[in-house]
Amino acid sequence: MTDIDRVITETQAEVLPFESWERLPGESTAAYAAFCAYRDFGPERNIRKAVEAHFRKAEMPLDAFIAKKYRLWRGWAAAHKWRERAADYDGYVDKLKQAEKRKTIEEQGKVHRAITGKMLQVVEKKLDLMDPAELAQGAVTDWVSTAIRADREAAGLVTGKDKPDERTDKNGQITFIPEFEGL
């Protein structure tokens, strides 16, 4: 390696982020490919399983060849810290999954808040159209309570498990009271 190559490599290491599961300086292409096979094997990984799975896919004869490759991979694993690198990779993948899950929950929350906002508008319109003498106190209280609870759930302030909703049947379908028919 020339002086300029060394300076470039050192500068890249300082400036660019490096993830431990990426190819290491000095790690051969074959060693890195073996690490990738090990890393991608998943939480149940071990070197023997990874070797066997990798070379079965390649449709190569499995016997003494596997034992030889196992010893080679075991040496690479120790030299290049495969266990730690695979654990770092698992953590990274888990963070990605968690971020995606959070994003989905936030998007669902927006939809739920929009729906509960519409529910509150319907209740408001219905209350404006009704003769106060026709309103049963229990019905009004129930409507407002339902809309507020749904709004709070959509905002993440309470969960649906806090209080069961008697307006759903055993299949989870919402049942409407007669006052809302035709709206």
C-alpha positions as CSV (number, residue, x, y, z in Angstrom):
1,M,0.0,0.0,0.0
2,T,1.4,3.4,-1.0
3,D,1.5,6.4,1.3
4,I,-1.4,8.0,-0.6
5,D,-3.5,4.8,-0.3
6,R,-2.8,4.7,3.4
7,V,-3.8,8.3,3.9
8,I,-7.0,7.8,1.9
9,T,-7.9,4.7,3.9
10,E,-7.2,6.4,7.2
11,T,-9.2,9.5,6.2
12,Q,-12.2,7.4,5.1
13,A,-12.1,5.5,8.4
14,E,-12.2,8.8,10.3
15,V,-14.8,10.5,8.1
16,L,-17.2,7.8,6.9
17,P,-19.3,5.7,9.2
18,F,-18.2,2.1,9.4
19,E,-20.4,-0.8,10.4
20,S,-18.7,-3.8,11.8
21,W,-20.5,-6.2,9.5
22,E,-19.0,-4.6,6.4
23,R,-15.9,-6.0,4.9
24,L,-12.9,-5.4,7.1
25,P,-9.6,-4.1,5.8
26,G,-7.5,-7.1,5.1
27,E,-10.4,-9.5,5.0
28,S,-10.3,-11.5,1.8
29,T,-13.3,-11.8,-0.6
30,A,-13.7,-15.4,0.3
31,A,-13.6,-14.7,4.1
32,Y,-16.1,-11.9,3.7
33,A,-18.4,-14.1,1.6
34,A,-18.2,-16.8,4.3
35,F,-19.0,-14.2,7.0
36,C,-22.0,-13.0,5.0
37,A,-23.3,-16.6,4.8
38,Y,-22.8,-16.9,8.6
39,R,-24.3,-13.5,9.3
40,D,-27.4,-14.2,7.2
41,F,-28.0,-17.6,8.7
42,G,-30.0,-15.8,11.5
43,P,-30.2,-16.1,15.2
44,E,-29.8,-19.9,15.2
45,R,-26.4,-19.4,13.4
46,N,-23.3,-21.4,14.0
47,I,-20.3,-22.0,11.8
48,R,-21.1,-25.7,11.0
49,K,-24.7,-24.9,10.0
50,A,-23.6,-22.0,7.9
51,V,-21.0,-24.0,6.1
52,E,-23.4,-26.9,5.4
53,A,-26.1,-24.6,4.2
54,H,-23.8,-22.6,2.0
55,F,-22.2,-25.5,0.3
56,R,-25.5,-27.4,-0.1
57,K,-26.8,-24.4,-2.1
58,A,-23.7,-24.7,-4.3
59,E,-24.6,-28.4,-4.9
60,M,-21.1,-29.5,-3.9
61,P,-20.3,-32.9,-2.4
62,L,-20.5,-32.8,1.4
63,D,-18.1,-34.9,3.3
64,A,-14.5,-34.2,4.0
65,F,-14.9,-31.0,2.0
66,I,-17.3,-29.7,4.6
67,A,-14.9,-30.5,7.4
68,K,-12.1,-28.7,5.6
69,K,-14.3,-25.7,5.0
70,Y,-15.5,-25.7,8.6
71,R,-11.9,-25.5,9.9
72,L,-11.2,-22.7,7.4
73,W,-14.3,-20.7,8.4
74,R,-13.7,-21.3,12.1
75,G,-10.2,-19.7,11.6
76,W,-11.8,-16.7,9.7
77,A,-14.5,-16.4,12.4
78,A,-11.9,-16.0,15.1
79,A,-9.6,-13.7,13.1
80,H,-12.5,-11.4,12.0
81,K,-14.7,-11.6,15.1
82,W,-17.7,-13.0,13.3
83,R,-19.8,-13.5,16.5
84,E,-19.5,-9.8,17.5
85,R,-20.1,-8.5,13.9
86,A,-23.2,-10.7,13.5
87,A,-24.6,-9.5,16.8
88,D,-24.0,-5.9,15.7
89,Y,-25.8,-6.7,12.4
90,D,-28.7,-8.3,14.3
91,G,-29.0,-5.1,16.4
92,Y,-28.9,-2.9,13.3
93,V,-31.7,-5.0,11.6
94,D,-33.8,-4.9,14.8
95,K,-33.5,-1.1,14.9
96,L,-34.6,-0.9,11.3
97,K,-37.6,-3.1,12.1
98,Q,-38.5,-1.0,15.1
99,A,-38.3,2.2,13.1
100,E,-40.6,0.8,10.5
101,K,-43.0,-0.4,13.1
102,R,-43.0,3.1,14.7
103,K,-43.6,4.7,11.3
104,T,-46.6,2.3,10.7
105,I,-48.0,3.1,14.1
106,E,-47.7,6.9,13.5
107,E,-49.4,6.6,10.1
108,Q,-52.2,4.5,11.6
109,G,-52.6,7.1,14.4
110,K,-53.1,9.9,11.8
111,V,-55.8,7.8,10.1
112,H,-57.5,7.0,13.4
113,R,-57.4,10.7,14.5
114,A,-59.0,11.7,11.3
115,I,-61.8,9.2,11.7
116,T,-62.5,10.1,15.3
117,G,-62.5,13.8,14.3
118,K,-65.3,12.9,11.8
119,M,-67.1,11.0,14.5
120,L,-67.1,14.0,16.8
121,Q,-68.4,16.2,13.9
122,V,-71.2,13.7,13.3
123,V,-72.1,13.8,17.0
124,E,-72.0,17.6,17.0
125,K,-74.3,17.7,13.9
126,K,-76.7,15.2,15.4
127,L,-76.9,17.2,18.6
128,D,-77.6,20.4,16.7
129,L,-80.4,18.7,14.8
130,M,-82.1,17.1,17.7
131,D,-84.7,18.7,20.0
132,P,-83.2,18.8,23.4
133,A,-86.4,17.3,24.8
134,E,-85.8,14.2,22.7
135,L,-82.3,13.7,24.1
136,A,-81.9,11.0,26.7
137,Q,-79.1,12.0,29.1
138,G,-77.6,8.6,28.9
139,A,-77.4,8.6,25.1
140,V,-75.7,12.0,24.9
141,T,-73.2,11.0,27.6
142,D,-72.5,7.7,25.8
143,W,-71.9,9.5,22.4
144,V,-69.5,12.0,23.9
145,S,-67.8,9.4,25.9
146,T,-67.3,7.1,22.9
147,A,-66.0,9.9,20.7
148,I,-63.6,11.2,23.3
149,R,-62.3,7.8,24.2
150,A,-61.7,7.0,20.4
151,D,-60.0,10.4,20.0
152,R,-57.7,9.7,23.1
153,E,-56.9,6.2,21.8
154,A,-56.0,7.6,18.4
155,A,-53.7,10.1,20.1
156,G,-52.1,7.2,22.1
157,L,-53.2,8.6,25.4
158,V,-55.1,5.4,26.4
159,T,-55.4,2.0,24.9
160,G,-58.5,0.1,23.8
161,K,-57.8,-2.4,26.5
162,D,-58.5,0.1,29.3
163,K,-62.2,-0.3,29.0
164,P,-64.2,-2.8,26.9
165,D,-66.7,-1.3,24.5
166,E,-70.2,-2.7,24.7
167,R,-71.0,-1.3,21.3
168,T,-69.1,-4.0,19.5
169,D,-70.4,-7.5,18.9
170,K,-68.3,-10.7,19.5
171,N,-66.7,-10.3,16.1
172,G,-65.5,-6.8,16.8
173,Q,-68.1,-5.2,14.5
174,I,-69.5,-1.8,15.6
175,T,-73.2,-1.7,16.2
176,F,-75.0,1.6,15.8
177,I,-77.8,2.9,17.9
178,P,-81.0,4.0,16.1
179,E,-80.4,7.7,16.6
180,F,-77.6,7.6,14.0
181,E,-79.4,5.8,11.2
182,G,-79.4,7.7,8.0
183,L,-76.4,9.9,8.8
